[in-house]
Amino acid sequence: MIQYRKILKLTEQGISIRGISAITGHGRSKIREVIYLAKEKSLSTTLLTEVDDQWMEEFLYPHKSLKNSGYGMIDFDYVHKELAKPGVHLALLHHTYETTCRLQKKIPHSYRSFIRYYKSDADKFKATLRIRRKPGELIEVDWCGMGSQIYDRDTGEKIKAYIFFATLPCSQYSYAEATLSMDLTSWVATHQRAFEYFRGVSQIIVPDNLKTSVTRHTIKELALNPTYQEMCAHYNIVCMPT
């Protein structure tokens, strides 16, 4: 495997491309390519101590990782061409992609991975990426990170808290709320308060594959938690888990 981290560390130290080639044994054209991609993707040199070369390869060459992953390939040229048509958006194209994968008995990428790979392809060829969604059309929801703590003002006791997050991806306008549980009651209630905060609901909601929202999500079948499904039906929202 290419010594990506070593190439970039030596570059940071001011070593010439010829010198890096002599130290690593890699061709100068490959070294120039790695340096260019790292700069193009604004890769922080402080990250080099935290990741390995496999991670670097997947970051710098996402298409190579995608091709060898066992998942169904995405026809980026088709996606970009279809996006130029009125009324066509990435969610619709992802649905078409999922259908094609299932017919070919291949594993489809999630919606988030789909748009991440497409954006990477668009950026690579300097293509203009259209807004993924019309403003207000989609809300992404999830529990955030490792959670937090709140303190009882009377006893000083530390109490575990979980952070619910809802985001409108077009504007990045967000709603966050701390709860004492990640159970179904809290999950639905935080959605309702998020809708009140946004003063409306979206056409589509995108939760992660949490047990509170999705009971089964396979290549052939998607089953929502009945209570969560009732909530979506009440608000007339289409649920598209990642």
N, C-alpha and C positions, 0 to 999 in steps of 0.2 A: 504493500500500500504506500501511496505517496506520503511523505513526511510533512504534512501540511503545517503542523505547529512549529516544527523546526525551521521550515522555510520562512515563516512569518516572524519568528523570533530573531533569526539571523538578519532578516530585512530590517527589523526594528533596531538592531545593533549597528546598522550601517554597512553591513557586508554586501559586496557587489554581487550581481547575479552570477558572474563567472565564479566567484568565490563560493557562493551557495551551492552551485552545481558541483564544484570540486568536493565540498564537504558531504553533500547528501547523495551524490551520484545521479541526481535527476537532470534531465535535459533543460537547457536554458529557456526554451520556448514554454515548457510546462511550468517552470518557476515563474515566468512572467505572467502566465495565465492565472496561476494561483494568487499572486500578488494583486493582479487586476481585479479578480472576483472578490477578494477580501475587501479591497478598497471600495468596489462598486456596491457591496452589501453592507458597508459601514461596520465591519466586524471589529469589535473592540479587542485590542491586544491583551487587555486584562483578563479576557475570557479564556485565553490559551492555557492557563494553568488549571482550569476547571473542566475542560472537555478533552476527549481523545481524538485521534485522527479519523476514526469512523464517524464521529459526530460532525467533524469538519467536512468530510466528504459529502455527507447528507445535506449539510448546510450550503456548501458551495455548489454542489451538483445535485439538486433535488430530483432532476429528471432521471439520473442514473439510479438513484435509490428507488424511485417510483417504478421504473422498468423491472427492477429485480425483486420487487416486494411480493409478487404473487397476486397483487390486486389487478383489477381490470384497468387497462390503459385509457387515458383520457385523450380524446382527439382535440387538442388545443386549437388547431386551425378551424375546425368545425365550430367549436364553442365561440371563438372570436367572430367568425362570420355570422353566426346566428344572433349574437348579441346586437348586431347592427340593425336587426329587423324590429319594427315596432311591436311592443307588447311582449317581447322575449326577454327573460331575465335568467340569472344564474340558477335560481331554485328550480325553474322549469327544466333547464338543461341538465341539472343534476338528477332530476327525476328520470329524464330520458336516458341518461348515463346509467343509472341504477337498473332500469329495465333491461338495457342492453347487456349489462354484466350478468344479470340473472339468467337471461336467455343463453348466454355463453358459459354459464356455470362458473363465473368468476366472482371474486369478492369486490363489491363496490366500495369506494372511499366514502367517508362521511361527508356531509355538506361542507363542514368547516375545512376539511382537508382538500376537498374539491376546489373551493375558492382560493385556498392558499396556494395550491399548485398552479391554478390558472393565473393568479396574480404574478407568481414567479415567472411564468412563461411570458406574460405580457410585458413585464419589466425587462426581461432578457432581450426581447426584440424591440424595445422602446415603443411598444404599442400602447395606445391610450385605453386604460381600463375604465369602462363605464361604471357608474355608481352601481354597486351590487344590488341595491334596493331603492325603491322610491322612498322618500322620507316618511317615516311612520308606518311602513308596510310590515316591518318585522321587529320583533323584540327577542333578544337573547337573554336567557335566564339561567342562573346556576348558583350554587353555594361557592363562596370565594375562598380559595386557599385553605390554610390550616385553621381558620377561625381566629377567635380572639378571646379576651377576658374582660369581664366587667367586675366592679367591686361593690360590695354591699356597704353603703355609707355608714351603717350603724355598727356592723360587726367587722368590717374590713375584709370579709371573706372574698376570695377570688372565685368567680363563677364563670364556667365555660360558656362562651357565646359563639354563635355561628352567623356568618355574614351572608345574607342573600343579596344577589346583585342582578339587576335588570338593566339592559342597555339597548338604546336605539342605535344600531351600527352606523347609520348614515351620518348622524350628528355627534355620536358618542355621548349623547345626553343620557344620564344614568340615574338609577335609584338604588340606594343601598339601605339595608336594615339589619340590625342585630337581633337574633332570636335565641331562646334558650334551648331550642331543639330543632332537629332537621326532620321532624316527623311530617306526616302528610297534612295534618292540620296547619302547621306553621307554613308549609310549602304553599298551600292554597291561599292562606290568609295574606302572605307576603305578596303574592301575585295580585290579589285584589287591591291591596294598598298601593302597589306600584301603578296599577291602572288608574287609581284615583289621583296619584301624583302626576302621571302623564296626562291626565284629563281625557283619557280615551284608551281604546284597545287597538292592537294591530290586527292585520289580516292573518299573520303567521306568527307563531311563537316557536322558538328553538331552545328546548332544554337539553341538558346533557342526559346521558343514559342512566339517570338516577332511578332507584327503585320506587321513589315517591312519584315518579312520572311515567316510567316505562317498566312494565313487568316482563316483556319479552321483545327483543329486537334482533332478529336474525336476517339472513339474506332473503328468506322467503316470507317472513312474517314480522309485523310490528303490532304489539299489543300494549296499549296504554293502561295505566292504573285506572280502574273504573271511575273513581272519584275525580281524578284529574281529567279524564275524558269528559265527564259531566260538566266540569268547569269550562273546558274549551267549547263544548257545545252550547253552554249558557251564553258565553260571550261571542259565539260564532267565529271561533278562531281555529285555524288549521295548525295542528301540531306537527313539527318536523324535527324529531330528535336527531342529535349529531351521531 
